[in-house]
C-alpha cells in the first residue's frame, strides 16, 4: 500500500538539514523508507541550483528540486532546468530605482544562468558563498541588472532585522515583484511577480500528476509560507519562524532533532497499520 500523502515537499536549510547543513542518517533513512512505500520526495528551496550538489551527495539518489524560491524547477537526473521564471532586466532596473530611493545604501547581488552563477559588486558583504568560483565580482553595479536573474538579493545597513527590512522592500515594490526572506541576517530575496515556492511546486506537481491534497510540505521560514499554504498538509519544524508556525497544520521536532524524520516515521507507521495482513 502506498503511503499517504504521496509527496513530501521539503525545504532544506533550517528544515531538512541540521544546523551544520548535514543530512542526518535518521532523516536519510526516513526519506528512503518513504520512497520505498511509493512516495515521491521533492526539494523546495531558496537555494540556487549551484548549491544543490552538497545535498545530493547525502541522498540515496538525486530528486527533483524547486530552487530559488520557485523561479527554477530542476531535474538532477539529466542536469536540466525544466522551467525558469526570471526577473527581466527592465523590472530589476525599476526595483533597484525604487529601493535606492527608499534605502540609499542598499546593495544588490543576482543569481543568473538559471541559478548556476552569482554576480555581486565589491560592496556586497562577504560570505562563504561569495568566494565560490560561481560567484563573479563585477565592477559596475549597472552590470548586475543587464541579464535575467532568477533571484535578486538585497542587503542594507538600515536594519539587520529581516522582518522589518522585508516589509520596507515589499512596500517599495508594491506588486512589481515578490519579496521574502529565508535567513536571519537581514538578506531579502526578490523574485518575479507571482514567483513563489508554491507556484514552482504546483507546476512540478502538475507535471507529476499529483494535486495539493497529495502533498505534505515542511518548512521553517517566511519564504515557505506560500508552499505550506498550498499543500494539503503543512508541517513546521519546532525552530520555525512564528509566521510559519501560525499557519502550519502540525509542528514537529526541530531540524537539529530530525523533525522531518520524526514526522515521516509517524506517517509510515500509520501506513503500516493500514496495510491489510496477507491472508
C-alpha positions as CSV (number, residue, x, y, z in Angstrom):
1,X,0.0,0.0,0.0
2,X,1.3,3.4,-1.0
3,X,1.8,5.9,1.9
4,X,-0.5,8.9,2.0
5,X,0.2,11.8,1.3
6,X,2.1,10.6,-1.8
7,X,4.6,13.5,-2.0
8,X,7.0,15.1,0.5
9,X,7.9,18.6,-0.4
10,X,10.6,19.9,1.9
11,X,12.7,23.0,2.4
12,X,16.4,22.4,3.1
13,X,18.1,24.9,5.3
14,X,16.6,25.0,8.8
15,X,14.2,22.2,7.9
16,X,15.5,19.0,6.4
17,X,19.2,19.8,7.1
18,X,20.7,20.0,10.5
19,X,22.3,23.3,11.6
20,X,25.7,22.2,10.2
21,X,24.0,21.7,6.8
22,X,24.3,17.9,7.0
23,X,21.5,15.3,6.4
24,X,21.3,13.0,9.4
25,X,21.4,9.2,8.9
26,X,17.9,9.1,10.5
27,X,16.4,11.6,8.1
28,X,18.1,9.9,5.1
29,X,16.6,6.6,6.2
30,X,13.1,8.1,6.6
31,X,13.2,9.6,3.1
32,X,14.4,6.2,1.7
33,X,11.6,4.4,3.6
34,X,9.0,6.9,2.3
35,X,10.3,6.3,-1.3
36,X,10.2,2.6,-0.8
37,X,6.5,2.8,0.0
38,X,5.8,4.5,-3.3
39,X,6.2,8.1,-2.1
40,X,8.0,10.9,-4.0
41,X,10.4,13.4,-2.4
42,X,10.8,16.9,-3.8
43,X,13.2,19.6,-2.6
44,X,11.8,23.1,-2.4
45,X,14.4,25.6,-1.5
46,X,15.6,29.2,-1.7
47,X,19.0,27.8,-2.7
48,X,20.1,28.2,-6.3
49,X,20.9,25.1,-8.5
50,X,24.6,25.6,-7.8
51,X,24.2,24.9,-4.1
52,X,22.4,21.5,-4.6
53,X,25.3,19.1,-5.2
54,X,26.3,19.2,-1.5
55,X,22.7,18.0,-0.7
56,X,22.5,15.4,-3.4
57,X,25.8,13.9,-2.2
58,X,24.0,13.0,1.0
59,X,20.9,11.4,-0.6
60,X,20.4,7.9,-1.9
61,X,19.7,9.4,-5.3
62,X,19.1,13.0,-6.5
63,X,15.4,14.1,-6.5
64,X,13.7,16.9,-8.4
65,X,14.1,20.4,-6.9
66,X,12.2,23.7,-7.0
67,X,15.0,26.2,-6.5
68,X,15.4,30.0,-6.0
69,X,12.1,30.3,-4.2
70,X,10.2,28.8,-7.1
71,X,11.9,30.5,-10.0
72,X,13.7,27.3,-11.2
73,X,12.5,23.7,-11.5
74,X,15.4,21.3,-11.8
75,X,15.8,17.7,-12.9
76,X,19.1,16.4,-11.4
77,X,19.0,13.1,-13.3
78,X,19.5,15.0,-16.6
79,X,21.0,18.2,-15.2
80,X,18.2,20.0,-16.9
81,X,16.2,23.2,-15.9
82,X,12.7,22.2,-16.7
83,X,11.3,25.6,-16.0
84,X,12.7,29.1,-15.3
85,X,10.8,32.3,-14.5
86,X,13.5,35.0,-14.0
87,X,13.2,38.7,-13.4
88,X,13.6,40.7,-16.6
89,X,16.4,43.3,-16.7
90,X,13.9,46.2,-17.0
91,X,12.0,45.0,-13.9
92,X,15.2,44.7,-11.9
93,X,16.2,48.3,-13.0
94,X,12.9,49.6,-11.7
95,X,13.2,47.5,-8.5
96,X,16.7,49.0,-8.0
97,X,15.5,52.5,-8.6
98,X,12.7,52.2,-6.1
99,X,14.8,50.6,-3.4
100,X,17.6,53.2,-3.8
101,X,15.1,55.9,-3.3
102,X,13.7,54.2,-0.2
103,X,17.0,52.8,1.3
104,X,20.0,54.8,-0.1
105,X,22.7,52.3,1.0
106,X,21.0,49.3,-0.5
107,X,23.4,46.8,-2.3
108,X,22.5,44.0,-4.7
109,X,23.6,40.7,-6.0
110,X,22.0,38.4,-8.6
111,X,21.6,34.7,-9.3
112,X,21.9,34.3,-13.1
113,X,22.3,31.5,-15.6
114,X,19.2,29.8,-14.0
115,X,21.0,29.9,-10.7
116,X,24.3,28.4,-11.8
117,X,26.2,31.5,-11.1
118,X,26.0,34.7,-8.9
119,X,27.2,38.2,-9.6
120,X,27.9,40.8,-7.0
121,X,29.8,44.1,-6.6
122,X,32.7,44.8,-4.2
123,X,30.3,46.3,-1.6
124,X,28.3,43.1,-1.3
125,X,29.0,41.7,2.2
126,X,31.5,38.8,2.1
127,X,30.0,35.5,3.0
128,X,31.3,31.9,2.4
129,X,29.5,31.7,-1.0
130,X,30.9,35.0,-2.2
131,X,34.3,33.2,-2.6
132,X,32.9,30.3,-4.6
133,X,34.1,30.1,-8.2
134,X,30.5,30.5,-9.4
135,X,30.3,33.9,-7.6
136,X,31.5,36.6,-10.0
137,X,32.7,40.0,-8.9
138,X,31.6,42.9,-11.3
139,X,33.0,46.4,-11.1
140,X,30.0,48.3,-12.5
141,X,26.7,48.0,-10.4
142,X,24.7,48.5,-13.6
143,X,26.2,45.3,-15.0
144,X,24.2,43.3,-12.4
145,X,21.0,44.3,-14.0
146,X,21.7,43.5,-17.6
147,X,20.8,39.8,-17.7
148,X,17.7,38.0,-16.5
149,X,18.1,36.8,-12.9
150,X,16.2,34.1,-11.1
151,X,16.7,36.0,-7.8
152,X,17.7,39.5,-6.9
153,X,19.4,39.6,-3.4
154,X,19.2,42.8,-1.3
155,X,21.1,44.0,1.8
156,X,21.3,47.3,3.7
157,X,22.8,48.6,6.9
158,X,19.5,50.2,7.7
159,X,18.4,47.3,9.8
160,X,19.6,43.7,10.5
161,X,16.1,42.6,11.2
162,X,14.9,40.7,8.1
163,X,11.2,41.0,9.2
164,X,11.5,44.8,9.2
165,X,13.6,45.0,6.1
166,X,11.3,42.7,4.0
167,X,8.3,44.9,4.9
168,X,10.2,48.0,3.7
169,X,11.2,46.3,0.4
170,X,7.8,44.8,-0.2
171,X,6.2,48.2,0.4
172,X,8.5,49.9,-2.1
173,X,7.9,47.2,-4.8
174,X,4.1,47.4,-4.5
175,X,3.3,44.3,-6.7
176,X,6.2,44.8,-9.1
177,X,8.0,41.7,-7.7
178,X,7.9,39.3,-4.8
179,X,9.9,39.9,-1.7
180,X,10.6,37.4,1.1
181,X,13.4,36.2,3.3
182,X,14.8,32.8,4.5
183,X,17.6,33.9,6.8
184,X,18.1,35.8,10.0
185,X,20.9,38.0,8.6
186,X,18.9,40.8,7.0
187,X,19.0,39.4,3.5
188,X,15.9,40.0,1.4
189,X,15.2,37.8,-1.7
190,X,13.3,39.2,-4.7
191,X,11.7,37.2,-7.4
192,X,9.5,37.9,-10.4
193,X,5.8,38.8,-9.7
194,X,3.9,35.6,-8.9
195,X,7.0,33.5,-8.4
196,X,6.9,31.7,-5.0
197,X,7.7,28.2,-3.7
198,X,4.0,27.4,-4.1
199,X,3.9,28.4,-7.8
200,X,7.0,26.3,-8.6
201,X,5.8,23.3,-6.6
202,X,2.3,23.5,-8.1
203,X,3.9,23.4,-11.6
204,X,6.1,20.4,-10.8
205,X,3.3,18.5,-9.1
206,X,1.0,19.1,-12.1
207,X,3.8,17.6,-14.3
208,X,3.9,14.6,-12.0
209,X,0.2,14.2,-12.0
210,X,-0.4,15.0,-8.3
211,X,-2.5,17.6,-6.6
212,X,-2.1,19.7,-3.5
213,X,-4.0,17.2,-1.4
214,X,-1.3,14.6,-2.3
215,X,1.4,16.8,-0.7
216,X,2.8,17.2,2.8
217,X,5.2,20.2,3.0
218,X,7.8,21.0,5.6
219,X,9.3,24.4,6.2
220,X,10.7,26.9,8.7
221,X,10.9,30.5,7.3
222,X,8.6,33.1,5.7
223,X,9.6,32.1,2.1
224,X,8.0,28.7,2.9
225,X,4.6,30.2,3.8
226,X,3.1,30.1,0.2
227,X,4.2,26.4,-0.2
228,X,2.8,25.5,3.2
229,X,-0.5,27.2,2.5
230,X,-0.8,25.5,-0.9
231,X,0.0,22.0,0.3
232,X,-2.7,19.6,1.6
233,X,-0.8,19.2,4.8
234,X,1.6,21.8,6.3
235,X,4.2,20.9,8.9
236,X,6.5,23.4,10.7
237,X,9.7,22.3,12.4
238,X,9.9,23.4,16.1
239,X,12.6,26.1,15.2
240,X,10.3,27.7,12.6
241,X,9.6,31.4,12.3
242,X,6.4,32.4,14.1
243,X,4.7,33.2,10.7
244,X,5.3,29.5,9.7
245,X,4.1,28.0,13.0
246,X,1.0,30.1,12.8
247,X,-0.2,28.6,9.5
248,X,1.0,25.1,10.0
249,X,-1.3,22.1,10.5
250,X,1.3,20.5,12.7
251,X,4.6,21.2,14.4
252,X,7.3,18.5,14.5
253,X,10.7,18.5,16.2
254,X,13.4,20.9,15.3
255,X,15.8,20.4,12.4
256,X,18.5,19.7,14.9
257,X,16.3,16.9,16.3
258,X,15.4,15.4,12.9
259,X,11.9,16.9,12.8
260,X,11.1,15.8,9.2
261,X,12.2,12.2,10.0
262,X,10.1,12.2,13.2
263,X,7.0,13.2,11.2
264,X,7.7,10.8,8.3
265,X,8.2,7.9,10.7
266,X,4.7,8.6,12.0
267,X,3.3,8.6,8.5
268,X,5.0,5.4,7.7
269,X,3.8,3.7,10.9
270,X,0.2,4.8,10.0
271,X,0.6,3.3,6.5
272,X,1.9,0.1,8.0
273,X,-1.0,-0.2,10.4
274,X,-3.4,0.4,7.5
275,X,-1.9,-2.3,5.3
276,X,-4.2,-5.4,5.4
277,X,-2.4,-8.5,6.7
278,X,-1.7,-11.1,4.0
279,X,-4.3,-13.9,4.0
